[in-house]
Amino acid sequence: MKRSNCVLLAGKSAADRIRAEGLRQEQFSTLVGASGGPKWLVISQLDRVLIGEFFKGRSRPIVTLGSSIGSFRNLCYAMEDSLGALERLEYGYINQTYASAKPAPAEITAAAEKILKEVLRRGGAREVAENRLWHSHFVTVRGRGLLASERRALLAPALLASMLANALSRDSLSCFWDRVVFHSGSAAGVRFDKLRTINAALSEENVCDAVLASGSIPLVMAGVQNPRGAPAGNYRDGGITDYHFDLRFKHPEGLVFYPHFFPFLVPGWFDKSLPWRRVRGDAMENTLLVAPSPAFVARLPYGKIPDRNDFYQLGTDERLKYWNTVVDMGRRVADDFYELWQTGAVADHLIEVGRDESPHKLSQVAAI
């Protein structure tokens, strides 16, 4: 493979094991999905390969952990017709349209709920909650104080206060938000040491609310009030505390598989503009991250992957063409991963991330 369309980044323990054993699905105990809205479209084809090929025939339980669109994607893995669910999610997400350039939060929330219900269809929520193989963990946050309000005049300044406090210390987020993880299985398979965390059991009755809340961006969408089986409150986007996850969480013994749209990790939503908050290599010790290569992204229309600004900066027809093109081109990322896996050439393309190194810098200088 002269030029790969994907990069494979791994911490030392993960790299050592994959080099010694090759790449096998049995090595992984955890699958992570990040926040990022439309960005996921660039790896939707990779999700197809993982669902339909890599994890096919899985016999041992595996934990999935996601926030925002990562929760929507991981939801599909836990359904009986997982590929069909993913295709419905992709179609519904791409084809959402609004009457105005600045739709009200209620309109966007209704559209997201419609997409989710179409993905789940009849019986889907039960399949997710009761799945004995795929143990779902959907991350949400519960706003404290004024952050529980839906009134913009109260919510906006409270969000600003939360953002400013986070710039000083990420630990301060617990003064503003409770992380609430909705999980299937008899006990939570993921444990967080940082930030206040509440665990709530998934049930057929709260799967839809949990996933919807996990992607409910403040000021953009309405929060989800009082999901069944969880403490009372207003629940919102889990990306606030866990945008890409810092990976310093406890998970079942085994490696972490992280299909991602970026070759770098930002811990929380408010950290996007704080370059010193990038996750360092020490957090990736047991993780394999697969992402589109910078060279591949440069060849996409507009030289970037989709994002929410496309709704405002592009006309509907132009956006639809762009997003569908990205999905089609994403087959190259998926095909390259599949080829590396099937040929056993992963070790030759694996980029080991040292404890103090930035994954993003390594991926940029790699020969890809």
Disulfide bonds with the S-S distance in Angstrom:
none
